Amino acid sequence: MLFDERRNSDLLFSAADERWRAEVMRRFGGGRGGADPGAALHRGEPGSYLRKTFDARERTYRRWLQVRGLGDFRLCAPAHRPEPLDFVALFVGRVPHRHRPDWH
Protein backbone atom coordinates (compact mmCIF):
# COMPACT_ATOMS: atom_id res chain seq x y z
CA MET A 1 0.00 0.00 0.00
CA LEU A 2 2.76 2.43 0.96
CA PHE A 3 4.57 1.66 -2.30
CA ASP A 4 1.43 2.53 -4.27
CA GLU A 5 1.00 5.80 -2.37
CA ARG A 6 4.62 6.74 -3.04
CA ARG A 7 4.34 5.88 -6.70
CA ASN A 8 1.08 7.81 -7.02
CA SER A 9 2.56 10.83 -5.26
CA ASP A 10 5.55 10.69 -7.64
CA LEU A 11 3.29 10.63 -10.67
CA LEU A 12 0.96 13.35 -9.41
CA PHE A 13 3.78 15.69 -8.40
CA SER A 14 5.63 15.08 -11.65
CA ALA A 15 2.52 15.88 -13.71
CA ALA A 16 1.66 19.00 -11.68
CA ASP A 17 5.26 20.23 -11.79
CA GLU A 18 5.47 19.69 -15.55
CA ARG A 19 2.21 21.56 -16.16
CA TRP A 20 3.34 24.49 -13.97
CA ARG A 21 6.78 24.64 -15.65
CA ALA A 22 5.17 24.58 -19.08
CA GLU A 23 2.95 27.51 -18.12
CA VAL A 24 5.92 29.47 -16.74
CA MET A 25 7.82 28.85 -20.00
CA ARG A 26 4.79 29.82 -22.08
CA ARG A 27 4.41 33.10 -20.20
CA PHE A 28 8.00 34.10 -19.58
CA GLY A 29 10.10 32.04 -21.98
CA GLY A 30 13.47 30.69 -21.00
CA GLY A 31 14.79 27.20 -20.39
CA ARG A 32 13.44 24.47 -18.16
CA GLY A 33 15.67 25.56 -15.30
CA GLY A 34 14.18 29.07 -15.30
CA ALA A 35 11.02 28.19 -13.37
CA ASP A 36 11.43 29.05 -9.69
CA PRO A 37 8.62 28.15 -7.26
CA GLY A 38 10.04 30.68 -4.80
CA ALA A 39 9.70 33.59 -7.22
CA ALA A 40 6.46 35.52 -6.68
CA LEU A 41 6.32 36.25 -10.41
CA HIS A 42 6.23 32.52 -11.21
CA ARG A 43 3.30 31.95 -8.85
CA GLY A 44 0.92 34.04 -10.94
CA GLU A 45 -1.90 36.38 -10.05
CA PRO A 46 -4.83 35.04 -7.99
CA GLY A 47 -7.35 33.33 -10.25
CA SER A 48 -4.93 32.98 -13.19
CA TYR A 49 -4.13 29.65 -14.83
CA LEU A 50 -0.53 30.06 -13.67
CA ARG A 51 -1.69 30.41 -10.04
CA LYS A 52 -3.92 27.35 -10.39
CA THR A 53 -1.05 25.26 -11.74
CA PHE A 54 1.23 26.60 -9.00
CA ASP A 55 -1.31 25.77 -6.28
CA ALA A 56 -1.80 22.27 -7.69
CA ARG A 57 1.97 21.79 -7.72
CA GLU A 58 2.23 22.91 -4.08
CA ARG A 59 -0.57 20.55 -2.98
CA THR A 60 1.01 17.57 -4.71
CA TYR A 61 4.45 18.54 -3.35
CA ARG A 62 3.11 18.62 0.22
CA ARG A 63 1.45 15.23 -0.37
CA TRP A 64 4.72 13.87 -1.78
CA LEU A 65 6.51 14.96 1.42
CA GLN A 66 3.75 13.61 3.66
CA VAL A 67 3.80 10.14 2.10
CA ARG A 68 7.53 9.97 2.78
CA GLY A 69 7.29 11.33 6.31
CA LEU A 70 9.39 14.38 5.42
CA GLY A 71 9.02 18.01 6.37
CA ASP A 72 9.19 20.92 3.97
CA PHE A 73 12.86 21.86 3.95
CA ARG A 74 11.98 25.27 2.49
CA LEU A 75 10.62 26.29 5.91
CA CYS A 76 13.89 25.55 7.74
CA ALA A 77 16.54 28.10 8.57
CA PRO A 78 19.77 27.65 6.62
CA ALA A 79 22.23 25.40 8.41
CA HIS A 80 25.41 26.89 9.80
CA ARG A 81 28.39 25.92 7.73
CA PRO A 82 31.68 25.60 9.58
CA GLU A 83 34.75 27.36 8.27
CA PRO A 84 36.71 25.19 5.83
CA LEU A 85 39.96 23.76 7.11
CA ASP A 86 43.21 25.16 5.76
CA PHE A 87 44.81 21.90 4.61
CA VAL A 88 48.25 23.45 4.11
CA ALA A 89 48.25 24.65 7.71
CA LEU A 90 46.94 21.25 8.77
CA PHE A 91 49.93 19.43 7.29
CA VAL A 92 52.56 21.84 8.61
CA GLY A 93 51.09 21.77 12.10
CA ARG A 94 49.60 25.26 12.44
CA VAL A 95 46.09 24.05 13.14
CA PRO A 96 44.97 23.59 16.75
CA HIS A 97 45.23 20.00 17.95
CA ARG A 98 41.45 19.45 18.07
CA HIS A 99 41.29 19.93 14.27
CA ARG A 100 44.16 17.57 13.48
CA PRO A 101 43.34 14.07 12.33
CA ASP A 102 44.91 11.28 14.33
CA TRP A 103 47.18 9.57 11.75
CA HIS A 104 49.59 7.86 14.15
Helices and strands as residue ranges (DSSP letters): H 2-28, G 32-34, G 40-43, H 49-68, G 73-75, H 87-92, G 97-99
